[in-house]
Amino acid sequence: MTEQFSKPDMQRLISTISETMMKVITDPVGFYQSMPRAGGYVEPLVFAVIMGVIGGLIQAVLSIFGIGFTGTILVALASILLVPIMIAIFGFVGAAILFVIWRLLGSQEPFETAYRCGAYATAISPVTTVLGIIPYIGPILGVVWMTYLMIIASIQVHQVKPRTALIVFGVLGGLLVLSSISSQFAARKMEKQLDKFQSELGRIDEMKPEEAGKAVGEFLKGMQEGIEKK
């Protein structure tokens, strides 16, 4: 009896989540126009976590096949757990930031509404995870897409004037794009330094102590420069 009861519930949950995901992706204006502004945190939280699980699975598969972020199978599998946890935690942090921004822009909506706007925007995360394998362009597209959704949410849910929403979130999105580009440059430089260090490590037994110390020093210097630029 329990199985007969739970199976339809699971099917309804999957159907609801997939429909919500497609609505956000294909018709964000229509979605935010009809989005319930209240009703509790459980539903949007579950949605965001499931989107995180899907994104983590995609990232793990890409990693195993050496696409995008590469690492061990253990790291790839860990991302399946870490990504949804990070989304669940930082979803509330991000909602707090959005809540403050929208209040400053004149919105009278409560924190719960701000959380719902951000949580359902995670519908794009499986797609942006795939886009992320494209160097530089992929992450930028993800930032631009999320910025667009926040502009739509500002207009349709928080009644912010379109011009104001475009300027405020456009500037924030632009800053995030610049940060993304800078981070990617730094990450690629650090990756090159790591590859160089690994190759040097392979023949470290053949080096003199002075040469080995110099190789380690150059690696640490490159890492420090990458962190400072980041």
Secondary structure as the mmCIF struct_conf table of DSSP 4:
data_model
#
loop_
_struct_conf.conf_type_id
_struct_conf.id
_struct_conf.beg_label_comp_id
_struct_conf.beg_label_asym_id
_struct_conf.beg_label_seq_id
_struct_conf.end_label_comp_id
_struct_conf.end_label_asym_id
_struct_conf.end_label_seq_id
HELX_RH_AL_P HELX_RH_AL_P1 THR A 2 THR A 26
HELX_RH_AL_P HELX_RH_AL_P2 PRO A 28 SER A 34
BEND BEND1 ARG A 37 ARG A 37
BEND BEND2 GLY A 39 GLY A 39
BEND BEND3 TYR A 41 TYR A 41
HELX_RH_AL_P HELX_RH_AL_P3 VAL A 42 ILE A 64
TURN_TY1_P TURN_TY1_P1 PHE A 65 GLY A 66
BEND BEND4 GLY A 68 PHE A 69
HELX_RH_AL_P HELX_RH_AL_P4 ILE A 73 LEU A 104
TURN_TY1_P TURN_TY1_P2 LEU A 105 GLY A 106
HELX_RH_AL_P HELX_RH_AL_P5 PHE A 111 ALA A 121
HELX_RH_3T_P HELX_RH_3T_P1 THR A 122 ILE A 124
HELX_RH_AL_P HELX_RH_AL_P6 SER A 125 LEU A 131
TURN_TY1_P TURN_TY1_P3 GLY A 132 ILE A 133
BEND BEND5 ILE A 134 ILE A 134
TURN_TY1_P TURN_TY1_P4 PRO A 135 TYR A 136
HELX_RH_AL_P HELX_RH_AL_P7 ILE A 137 GLN A 156
TURN_TY1_P TURN_TY1_P5 VAL A 157 VAL A 157
BEND BEND6 HIS A 158 HIS A 158
HELX_RH_AL_P HELX_RH_AL_P8 PRO A 162 GLY A 202
TURN_TY1_P TURN_TY1_P6 ARG A 203 ARG A 203
HELX_RH_3T_P HELX_RH_3T_P2 ILE A 204 GLU A 206
BEND BEND7 MET A 207 MET A 207
HELX_RH_AL_P HELX_RH_AL_P9 PRO A 209 LYS A 229
#
